[in-house]
């Protein structure tokens, strides 16, 4: 059965970032992921990982100006050199932290630039990133995100992501499949997971509507967990949801919805 990682950018947010590791450990998580480590000295994060025995599963490449709405730049012509610099910075952190895989946010669509040009830029940038990350022993991921949560985001569907990876042509690039985003855009969760299982290296979860914990919405997570077990998914699942009433208060979904073998 897949293992669960606490997303520290979404869970335990009532305390400072470096205090969330201990909370995740005390709550029974075996691993952690987060959006970005770049505001912290990597030594401080490594210390928290050693203290707790938690496994770091994932973080993202730098996204550009996040505070002002940027959600990546990999599809933006004219910013290729800047993108390559973010890859180098991400590798420095991944090397220090022991990060096994990193997600690359594709970015929002640009006015006056064709989808074809943005797609070609994305493919070329991903080809570069996959090769550089492979040298460092780090896997590259790309994530389809629904355009309701991030309007204009370039990459929205699983089949679109797989087609782009086909053009990238790297054995070091995979899909990060977020169940919440997939439900909002395409549905067909079980069939899509099974069809693209060899291309999926990481998953994330939240329920819909509300992006709260499993069991609060329409997604049949008890079925999906059994399905993932049956089809042989053995990767991590990042818990990237907004707790409806505090992280610890809502963690009972793990016992209710996950198979006993988990």
Backbone bond lengths (Angstrom), bond angles and torsions (degrees), N, CA, C in turn:
res aa  C-N    CA-C-N  psi(-1)  N-CA   C-N-CA  omega(-1)  CA-C   N-CA-C  phi
1 X - - - 1.459 - - 1.520 110.13 -
2 X 1.324 118.66 141.14 1.469 120.60 178.54 1.530 111.84 -58.32
3 X 1.323 115.06 151.38 1.459 121.07 176.64 1.526 109.46 -95.16
4 X 1.325 115.56 152.45 1.458 121.56 -177.04 1.523 110.75 -100.87
5 X 1.321 115.25 134.58 1.464 121.92 175.37 1.522 108.78 -116.19
6 X 1.316 116.50 134.59 1.464 120.89 176.59 1.522 109.40 -78.75
7 X 1.317 116.14 127.82 1.462 119.99 174.81 1.525 107.94 -85.00
8 X 1.325 116.61 107.81 1.456 121.33 -172.54 1.518 113.17 -76.36
9 X 1.326 117.47 -4.69 1.460 120.23 172.80 1.523 111.71 -85.77
10 X 1.350 116.52 -11.27 1.464 122.00 -178.10 1.520 112.70 -120.65
11 X 1.321 117.76 -31.06 1.459 122.44 -176.82 1.528 110.90 -104.03
12 X 1.308 116.50 149.35 1.470 123.91 177.32 1.525 112.29 60.70
13 X 1.319 117.10 30.04 1.467 120.77 -172.46 1.523 113.18 -74.89
14 X 1.341 117.82 -4.14 1.459 119.67 177.36 1.521 111.90 -75.77
15 X 1.337 117.56 -8.56 1.465 120.85 177.05 1.525 108.97 -120.27
16 X 1.331 118.41 159.83 1.469 121.17 178.84 1.528 111.32 -57.99
17 X 1.313 115.13 155.11 1.467 121.81 -172.42 1.528 112.43 -52.48
18 X 1.310 118.35 -47.77 1.459 120.26 -173.87 1.531 112.54 -70.17
19 X 1.318 117.73 -16.14 1.462 120.98 176.62 1.531 112.05 -85.35
20 X 1.317 117.17 -11.34 1.462 120.32 -175.76 1.529 112.70 -74.85
21 X 1.320 117.36 -22.46 1.457 120.26 -179.96 1.525 110.45 -62.00
22 X 1.318 116.91 -48.53 1.459 120.64 -179.85 1.520 111.30 -63.38
23 X 1.317 117.06 -37.24 1.465 120.28 178.12 1.523 110.63 -64.93
24 X 1.331 116.32 -39.97 1.466 119.76 178.62 1.521 110.95 -63.96
25 X 1.313 116.83 -43.08 1.461 121.10 178.43 1.526 110.90 -62.24
26 X 1.321 116.31 -46.00 1.460 120.44 -179.00 1.524 111.90 -65.08
27 X 1.329 117.15 -23.34 1.455 121.68 -179.41 1.524 112.63 -90.17
28 X 1.325 116.63 4.20 1.454 119.98 173.32 1.505 116.51 92.14
29 X 1.324 118.75 11.24 1.462 120.78 177.14 1.529 109.95 -81.93
30 X 1.336 114.55 146.55 1.465 120.37 178.60 1.519 112.09 -96.78
31 X 1.336 117.03 -20.39 1.448 121.12 -177.35 1.510 111.35 -142.70
32 X 1.330 115.62 167.75 1.464 121.89 177.48 1.519 109.24 -137.39
33 X 1.314 113.85 154.85 1.457 122.86 170.73 1.526 106.58 -140.86
34 X 1.312 116.03 165.11 1.461 120.25 176.97 1.509 107.94 -160.80
35 X 1.325 115.84 166.97 1.457 119.50 -178.10 1.526 111.61 -67.54
36 X 1.345 116.13 -59.81 1.464 119.56 -170.64 1.522 110.94 -142.83
37 X 1.317 117.25 134.79 1.473 120.62 175.87 1.522 113.76 -98.17
38 X 1.321 118.53 2.09 1.456 121.34 -159.98 1.532 114.42 -75.10
39 X 1.330 117.82 -11.10 1.459 120.23 175.16 1.526 112.28 -88.82
40 X 1.326 116.66 3.68 1.461 120.57 -175.91 1.522 110.48 -125.97
41 X 1.307 115.12 149.44 1.456 120.95 172.04 1.529 107.81 -67.61
42 X 1.327 118.43 125.70 1.463 118.79 -178.67 1.520 113.40 -57.10
43 X 1.332 117.95 -27.53 1.461 120.15 178.84 1.527 111.20 -62.23
44 X 1.333 117.30 -35.56 1.457 120.75 179.56 1.528 111.01 -67.69
45 X 1.315 116.71 -38.47 1.466 120.17 178.43 1.521 110.35 -69.49
46 X 1.325 116.71 -43.14 1.467 120.13 178.21 1.526 110.33 -59.23
47 X 1.307 116.93 -39.98 1.464 120.38 179.02 1.524 110.77 -61.26
48 X 1.336 117.56 -42.80 1.465 120.44 179.54 1.530 110.93 -66.49
49 X 1.306 117.27 -37.18 1.465 120.14 178.34 1.528 110.79 -65.40
50 X 1.327 116.84 -41.51 1.473 120.49 179.28 1.523 111.07 -67.14
51 X 1.316 116.65 -41.09 1.471 120.72 -178.74 1.529 111.63 -62.99
52 X 1.324 116.42 -37.84 1.468 120.83 -173.93 1.519 113.64 -95.94
53 X 1.326 117.34 -19.91 1.452 119.86 -174.24 1.510 113.53 73.87
54 X 1.327 117.45 13.13 1.459 121.62 178.40 1.525 110.75 -75.44
55 X 1.318 115.53 149.51 1.456 121.63 176.39 1.519 109.33 -97.15
56 X 1.317 116.92 128.85 1.459 120.84 174.50 1.517 108.73 -80.38
57 X 1.309 116.41 123.82 1.455 122.43 -171.56 1.529 112.40 -100.91
58 X 1.319 116.67 -37.14 1.475 118.98 -167.47 1.523 110.45 -168.21
59 X 1.323 116.18 144.86 1.460 121.85 156.92 1.521 107.80 -147.87
60 X 1.326 116.52 174.54 1.461 122.13 -174.91 1.525 111.98 -97.06
61 X 1.325 114.76 157.71 1.454 119.53 166.56 1.525 108.82 -67.04
62 X 1.334 118.56 157.76 1.464 119.93 176.19 1.525 110.57 -55.31
63 X 1.357 117.94 138.73 1.462 121.06 -171.13 1.513 115.42 -99.25
64 X 1.324 118.54 3.72 1.457 119.27 -168.74 1.520 109.20 92.43
65 X 1.317 116.70 -148.01 1.463 122.03 -176.88 1.524 109.69 -86.56
66 X 1.312 116.10 82.55 1.472 122.30 -174.87 1.530 111.69 -61.36
67 X 1.307 117.15 -42.48 1.469 120.95 -176.41 1.512 112.12 -63.25
68 X 1.313 117.46 -26.87 1.462 121.27 178.85 1.528 112.51 -103.27
69 X 1.327 116.36 20.99 1.457 119.97 168.95 1.501 117.12 98.12
70 X 1.335 118.30 -1.87 1.465 117.95 177.37 1.524 110.22 -71.93
71 X 1.318 115.43 139.51 1.460 121.30 179.72 1.520 109.79 -128.99
72 X 1.323 115.13 55.73 1.451 121.89 -176.22 1.510 111.36 99.15
73 X 1.339 114.93 166.52 1.466 120.62 -178.49 1.528 111.65 -140.79
74 X 1.321 117.03 10.28 1.463 119.62 -171.38 1.521 113.27 -65.01
75 X 1.329 118.04 -21.03 1.470 120.01 179.22 1.523 112.45 -99.59
76 X 1.317 118.02 8.93 1.466 121.20 -172.91 1.528 111.82 -96.28
77 X 1.322 118.48 109.07 1.461 119.86 172.91 1.536 109.72 -61.10
78 X 1.291 116.78 146.24 1.456 120.22 -179.78 1.518 113.97 90.80
79 X 1.357 116.73 -7.47 1.466 119.14 179.04 1.527 110.96 -123.77
80 X 1.302 115.77 24.93 1.460 120.46 -176.27 1.526 111.08 -63.86
81 X 1.319 117.31 -43.53 1.465 119.38 179.60 1.523 110.77 -63.71
82 X 1.321 116.63 -39.28 1.461 120.29 177.70 1.528 110.46 -64.10
83 X 1.327 116.11 -41.04 1.461 119.39 178.07 1.528 110.71 -61.61
84 X 1.324 116.87 -44.19 1.465 119.47 -179.91 1.525 111.17 -61.96
85 X 1.329 116.69 -34.52 1.462 119.45 177.05 1.523 111.01 -66.20
86 X 1.339 117.80 -36.13 1.464 119.87 177.65 1.524 111.08 -67.23
87 X 1.318 117.26 -33.27 1.462 120.48 177.00 1.527 109.78 -63.53
88 X 1.313 116.87 -44.30 1.462 120.52 179.28 1.519 110.84 -62.46
89 X 1.327 117.45 -42.70 1.461 120.27 179.30 1.526 110.91 -64.88
90 X 1.333 116.27 -41.57 1.460 120.23 179.31 1.525 111.11 -62.37
91 X 1.314 117.09 -39.73 1.463 120.44 179.46 1.524 110.60 -65.28
92 X 1.319 117.79 -37.97 1.469 120.37 176.71 1.527 110.21 -58.07
93 X 1.331 116.45 -45.58 1.466 120.15 179.97 1.516 111.18 -69.27
94 X 1.330 116.77 -43.50 1.462 119.55 -179.31 1.518 111.30 -60.64
95 X 1.322 116.69 -38.70 1.457 120.82 178.93 1.523 110.88 -65.40
96 X 1.329 116.10 -41.96 1.458 119.90 -179.78 1.524 112.26 -69.91
97 X 1.329 116.63 -36.45 1.471 120.98 -174.11 1.518 113.34 -92.44
98 X 1.332 117.34 -16.17 1.454 120.12 -174.22 1.510 112.84 76.09
99 X 1.316 116.68 31.75 1.470 121.61 -178.51 1.521 109.60 -71.03
100 X 1.340 119.46 125.56 1.462 120.31 -176.96 1.520 114.48 -84.97
101 X 1.343 117.10 -20.68 1.460 119.57 -177.51 1.525 109.13 -155.71
102 X 1.346 114.81 149.12 1.449 120.41 -178.79 1.513 110.13 -135.11
103 X 1.323 114.63 142.10 1.450 121.79 179.86 1.528 110.16 -95.30
104 X 1.323 115.08 135.51 1.461 121.53 176.99 1.524 109.32 -107.14
105 X 1.327 116.95 115.21 1.458 121.40 175.63 1.525 109.34 -77.11
106 X 1.319 116.18 129.39 1.465 119.63 -172.71 1.513 113.19 -73.47
107 X 1.340 117.94 -31.18 1.456 121.22 -177.71 1.516 112.94 104.68
108 X 1.320 114.87 169.87 1.461 121.80 178.92 1.535 110.45 -88.42
109 X 1.330 114.91 156.07 1.461 119.68 174.08 1.533 110.30 -64.39
110 X 1.336 114.68 149.90 1.457 121.81 179.88 1.522 110.28 -109.23
111 X 1.304 116.23 138.04 1.466 119.85 174.83 1.526 109.86 -66.46
112 X 1.317 115.68 137.74 1.453 120.78 177.49 1.512 114.98 81.62
113 X 1.326 117.32 3.45 1.468 121.61 178.13 1.521 108.16 -120.45
114 X 1.319 117.07 129.67 1.461 121.00 -176.11 1.522 111.02 -71.08
115 X 1.319 114.68 153.63 1.457 119.36 175.09 1.521 111.05 -59.67
116 X 1.333 116.42 -35.42 1.461 120.08 -179.41 1.528 110.95 -62.72
117 X 1.346 116.84 -41.96 1.469 119.62 -179.93 1.525 110.82 -69.34
118 X 1.319 116.68 -40.20 1.464 118.92 178.31 1.526 111.38 -66.51
119 X 1.312 116.50 -38.08 1.453 119.58 178.77 1.529 111.22 -65.25
120 X 1.330 116.68 -42.95 1.464 120.40 178.84 1.531 110.66 -62.76
121 X 1.337 116.51 -39.26 1.459 120.25 177.49 1.516 110.94 -64.60
122 X 1.338 116.04 -42.99 1.464 120.70 179.52 1.522 111.25 -61.74
123 X 1.319 116.61 -45.12 1.466 120.18 -179.67 1.530 110.42 -61.07
124 X 1.324 116.75 -46.56 1.466 119.72 -178.98 1.526 111.19 -63.66
125 X 1.340 117.09 -42.06 1.463 120.09 179.86 1.528 111.54 -66.75
126 X 1.315 117.10 -39.65 1.464 119.84 178.60 1.524 111.17 -67.37
127 X 1.316 116.93 -36.37 1.466 120.03 177.47 1.540 109.83 -61.85
128 X 1.332 115.27 -42.61 1.465 119.75 177.46 1.521 110.66 -64.55
129 X 1.338 117.01 -48.47 1.460 120.97 -176.46 1.520 111.45 -63.48
130 X 1.330 116.86 -41.87 1.459 120.14 -179.48 1.524 111.03 -61.37
131 X 1.324 116.59 -40.30 1.464 120.44 -179.91 1.523 111.50 -68.66
132 X 1.338 116.55 -43.52 1.467 119.58 -179.50 1.527 111.48 -67.43
133 X 1.323 116.91 -41.64 1.453 120.10 179.18 1.528 111.13 -66.64
134 X 1.313 116.89 -35.45 1.466 119.72 179.11 1.520 110.78 -61.02
135 X 1.325 117.23 -38.74 1.465 120.49 177.56 1.527 111.43 -59.31
136 X 1.334 115.36 -31.01 1.458 121.03 -178.59 1.525 112.45 -92.85
137 X 1.346 117.13 1.45 1.450 120.62 -179.74 1.516 114.01 74.14
138 X 1.343 116.62 28.90 1.462 122.52 -177.31 1.523 108.84 -119.70
139 X 1.305 116.13 135.86 1.455 121.61 -179.36 1.528 110.02 -87.41
140 X 1.333 116.87 142.98 1.463 123.39 177.80 1.525 109.68 -98.04
141 X 1.324 115.66 134.62 1.459 121.98 175.74 1.528 109.90 -122.44
142 X 1.336 116.06 152.08 1.456 121.66 168.53 1.516 108.18 -128.56
143 X 1.336 115.98 146.11 1.458 120.99 -171.12 1.524 111.28 -125.04
144 X 1.331 117.92 119.89 1.465 119.87 168.46 1.533 109.76 -69.84
145 X 1.327 116.69 134.67 1.463 122.83 -178.03 1.523 109.05 -129.01
146 X 1.321 116.64 137.43 1.463 119.11 -175.92 1.529 110.93 -70.14
147 X 1.338 116.76 143.95 1.472 120.72 -175.64 1.517 113.72 -78.34
148 X 1.329 117.93 -1.43 1.457 119.62 173.21 1.535 110.14 -77.90
149 X 1.322 116.28 -43.43 1.464 120.33 178.73 1.528 111.60 -75.24
150 X 1.320 117.25 -39.78 1.469 121.38 177.32 1.526 107.78 -126.63
151 X 1.331 117.41 88.94 1.476 120.03 -179.80 1.521 111.44 -56.37
152 X 1.337 115.28 135.12 1.454 120.99 176.57 1.515 114.71 82.56
153 X 1.341 117.79 0.94 1.459 118.38 -179.28 1.529 109.71 -61.13
154 X 1.327 116.49 136.06 1.463 120.14 -169.51 1.529 113.17 -71.55
155 X 1.312 117.00 -36.24 1.466 121.35 -172.54 1.529 109.18 -107.06
156 X 1.342 116.46 114.27 1.463 120.39 -171.61 1.523 115.46 -120.18
157 X 1.321 119.49 -25.50 1.462 121.57 -171.18 1.527 111.68 -126.20
158 X 1.326 114.95 154.29 1.463 120.06 179.38 1.519 111.35 -63.83
159 X 1.333 117.65 -45.06 1.469 119.29 -178.86 1.522 111.29 -64.19
160 X 1.324 117.17 -33.98 1.465 121.07 175.95 1.527 110.31 -64.17
161 X 1.332 116.61 -44.00 1.463 120.58 179.38 1.520 111.47 -62.72
162 X 1.333 117.06 -43.13 1.459 120.81 -179.16 1.525 110.41 -65.51
163 X 1.322 117.72 -40.22 1.465 120.79 178.28 1.529 111.00 -62.62
164 X 1.326 116.57 -39.99 1.458 119.91 177.56 1.525 110.61 -65.49
165 X 1.328 116.82 -42.27 1.464 119.74 178.37 1.523 111.61 -65.06
166 X 1.323 116.89 -32.92 1.462 119.50 175.06 1.522 110.44 -59.78
167 X 1.336 116.29 -40.96 1.464 120.02 179.50 1.532 111.40 -73.71
168 X 1.314 117.49 -31.77 1.463 120.31 175.60 1.528 109.82 -62.47
169 X 1.319 116.72 -42.46 1.456 121.50 173.54 1.513 114.95 71.56
170 X 1.322 117.18 30.57 1.467 120.30 -179.02 1.522 110.03 -109.93
171 X 1.339 115.48 143.70 1.462 119.75 173.45 1.524 111.54 -85.59
172 X 1.332 116.23 8.42 1.463 121.34 -179.29 1.523 111.78 -118.00
173 X 1.322 118.10 22.81 1.462 121.92 -178.24 1.524 109.62 -133.73
174 X 1.335 115.37 131.14 1.457 121.95 -172.73 1.527 110.87 -140.55
175 X 1.325 114.41 174.07 1.459 121.81 178.10 1.527 109.93 -93.03
176 X 1.324 115.41 136.59 1.461 121.60 164.40 1.519 106.34 -97.63
177 X 1.324 115.97 111.20 1.463 121.51 -172.85 1.528 109.32 -98.02
178 X 1.328 115.50 109.44 1.456 121.33 178.97 1.526 108.40 -97.54
179 X 1.324 116.48 115.24 1.463 121.45 -173.97 1.525 111.28 -61.28
180 X 1.327 116.66 -39.68 1.465 120.61 179.86 1.530 111.32 -62.80
181 X 1.318 116.93 -50.07 1.465 119.65 179.71 1.530 110.98 -62.62
182 X 1.324 116.57 -41.09 1.465 120.07 -179.61 1.517 111.55 -63.48
183 X 1.325 117.17 -39.61 1.461 119.85 178.80 1.518 111.00 -61.91
184 X 1.313 117.59 -39.38 1.462 120.77 -176.63 1.528 112.44 -73.82
185 X 1.312 117.57 -23.16 1.464 119.80 -175.87 1.521 112.53 -103.75
186 X 1.342 117.79 -43.80 1.453 119.19 -167.56 1.516 115.49 -131.74
187 X 1.333 118.89 -20.82 1.457 119.14 -176.07 1.522 110.82 62.86
188 X 1.337 117.09 -150.50 1.474 121.91 178.29 1.523 110.67 50.55
189 X 1.330 116.18 44.44 1.457 120.27 -171.01 1.521 112.83 -62.02
190 X 1.321 117.02 -53.00 1.468 120.03 -175.53 1.515 111.50 -62.64
191 X 1.330 116.59 -45.08 1.461 120.05 -178.40 1.520 111.33 -65.88
192 X 1.330 116.70 -39.21 1.468 120.18 -179.76 1.527 111.04 -68.08
193 X 1.326 117.02 -42.39 1.463 119.85 176.78 1.522 111.23 -57.49
194 X 1.324 115.96 -45.44 1.463 119.44 -177.41 1.521 111.48 -69.01
195 X 1.322 116.44 -41.68 1.470 120.06 -178.06 1.521 111.46 -62.39
196 X 1.328 116.45 -43.17 1.466 120.41 -173.13 1.529 112.87 -104.47
197 X 1.316 117.65 16.38 1.465 120.84 -176.27 1.531 113.00 -50.65
198 X 1.343 120.19 -43.72 1.472 119.02 -179.45 1.535 113.81 -65.21
199 X 1.334 116.30 -17.44 1.463 119.87 -178.17 1.524 112.32 -97.41
200 X 1.318 117.47 -8.13 1.464 122.43 -175.65 1.531 109.24 -98.15
201 X 1.328 116.29 120.86 1.465 120.66 -179.53 1.519 112.66 -106.94
202 X 1.316 117.34 -13.54 1.462 120.27 -177.82 1.521 107.84 -157.29
203 X 1.337 115.99 148.81 1.457 121.56 176.23 1.520 109.88 -128.36
204 X 1.313 114.93 158.81 1.452 122.17 172.46 1.524 108.45 -136.21
205 X 1.330 115.93 160.53 1.459 118.83 -177.09 1.520 111.88 -139.63
206 X 1.318 113.22 154.54 1.462 125.97 167.04 1.522 104.50 -170.10
207 X 1.315 117.00 161.08 1.461 119.66 178.73 1.529 110.11 -95.66
208 X 1.304 115.26 167.98 1.459 121.87 -178.53 1.528 108.57 -136.27
209 X 1.343 118.32 135.75 1.470 129.02 1.79 1.523 112.75 -81.14
210 X 1.329 113.98 167.00 1.452 120.84 173.80 1.508 115.66 99.96
211 X 1.314 117.51 -20.48 1.463 123.00 -176.59 1.531 111.50 57.85
212 X 1.332 115.64 38.38 1.457 120.73 176.96 1.522 109.96 -95.44
213 X 1.333 116.85 -171.64 1.455 122.05 -176.32 1.523 111.68 -67.19
214 X 1.345 117.23 157.01 1.458 121.28 176.62 1.528 111.02 -54.13
215 X 1.341 114.21 141.54 1.447 119.93 -179.05 1.508 114.04 96.51
216 X 1.326 117.45 -4.96 1.460 120.98 179.82 1.521 112.42 -99.50
217 X 1.339 117.70 -5.58 1.453 119.69 -174.45 1.513 112.87 -142.16
218 X 1.327 115.52 -148.23 1.452 122.21 -168.51 1.517 114.73 -89.58
219 X 1.325 119.01 -13.18 1.464 120.66 -174.80 1.528 109.85 -80.37
220 X 1.317 115.70 131.63 1.474 121.94 -176.43 1.532 108.48 -85.82
221 X 1.322 115.85 80.23 1.453 119.77 -173.39 1.516 113.30 -69.45
222 X 1.313 118.99 -33.24 1.468 119.62 177.90 1.526 110.28 -58.74
223 X 1.313 116.72 -41.33 1.468 120.63 176.69 1.523 110.89 -67.05
224 X 1.340 117.04 -44.63 1.463 119.83 -176.06 1.524 112.01 -64.78
225 X 1.326 118.29 -38.15 1.453 119.85 177.40 1.528 111.21 -63.45
226 X 1.321 116.79 -42.05 1.468 119.66 177.00 1.523 110.53 -65.10
227 X 1.329 116.13 -38.65 1.464 121.08 179.36 1.531 110.75 -63.51
228 X 1.312 117.31 -45.04 1.467 120.69 179.05 1.519 111.25 -62.27
229 X 1.317 116.45 -37.90 1.460 120.59 176.17 1.527 110.46 -63.55
230 X 1.325 115.77 -41.90 1.466 120.46 -177.16 1.524 111.78 -67.24
231 X 1.332 117.30 -41.97 1.468 119.01 -175.90 1.528 112.05 -83.11
232 X 1.332 117.34 -6.83 1.450 119.92 172.21 1.509 116.30 91.97
233 X 1.345 118.40 24.76 1.455 118.93 174.83 1.525 109.14 -73.06
234 X 1.319 117.27 124.67 1.451 121.72 -176.59 1.526 112.46 -122.57
235 X 1.320 115.93 13.54 1.458 118.99 177.88 1.524 111.76 -83.40
236 X 1.316 115.23 -172.77 1.452 122.02 177.30 1.529 110.34 -84.78
237 X 1.325 115.39 156.28 1.459 122.42 169.06 1.525 107.01 -122.88
238 X 1.312 116.02 117.13 1.451 120.80 178.79 1.521 110.96 -83.35
239 X 1.319 116.36 131.06 1.467 121.68 179.91 1.529 108.10 -87.95
240 X 1.311 115.36 88.60 1.468 122.04 -174.40 1.529 108.55 -108.48
241 X 1.323 115.58 70.50 1.459 120.19 -178.48 1.522 110.10 -132.21
242 X 1.346 114.37 164.35 1.461 120.99 175.76 1.525 107.93 -95.15
243 X 1.309 118.59 111.48 1.465 119.64 -179.31 1.528 111.36 -56.73
244 X 1.320 115.47 133.51 1.457 119.73 -177.57 1.517 112.18 -69.10
245 X 1.350 117.00 -31.64 1.468 120.35 -177.10 1.519 110.85 -149.98
246 X 1.306 117.16 46.89 1.463 121.27 -178.15 1.515 110.97 94.47
247 X 1.342 116.39 140.36 1.466 120.69 -173.94 1.519 112.15 -59.34
248 X 1.334 117.40 -56.94 1.468 120.02 -175.92 1.516 111.94 -61.41
249 X 1.324 117.21 -37.41 1.467 120.62 -177.90 1.520 112.44 -63.70
250 X 1.321 116.69 -25.41 1.461 119.69 -175.87 1.508 115.31 -102.38
251 X 1.328 119.14 4.87 1.463 121.09 -172.71 1.526 114.19 -77.53
252 X 1.317 118.05 -2.82 1.455 120.13 178.23 1.509 114.50 -63.04
253 X 1.321 117.48 -14.53 1.474 120.37 178.93 1.518 111.30 -61.56
254 X 1.310 118.18 -27.87 1.474 119.74 -178.35 1.536 110.72 -63.55
255 X 1.320 117.17 -44.37 1.472 120.13 179.66 1.524 111.69 -73.84
256 X 1.309 117.18 -34.00 1.464 120.19 -177.61 1.517 112.77 -73.77
257 X 1.321 117.64 -37.41 1.460 120.89 -166.70 1.517 114.88 -108.55
258 X 1.324 117.95 -21.86 1.459 119.57 -175.85 1.527 110.57 -93.07
259 X 1.332 117.70 146.06 1.462 120.85 179.02 1.529 111.96 -59.08
260 X 1.300 116.61 151.90 1.472 121.27 -179.21 1.521 110.98 -58.37
261 X 1.343 117.17 -32.14 1.462 121.34 -178.51 1.499 113.10 -66.01
262 X 1.358 117.02 -16.81 1.464 120.23 -179.93 1.513 110.90 -67.69
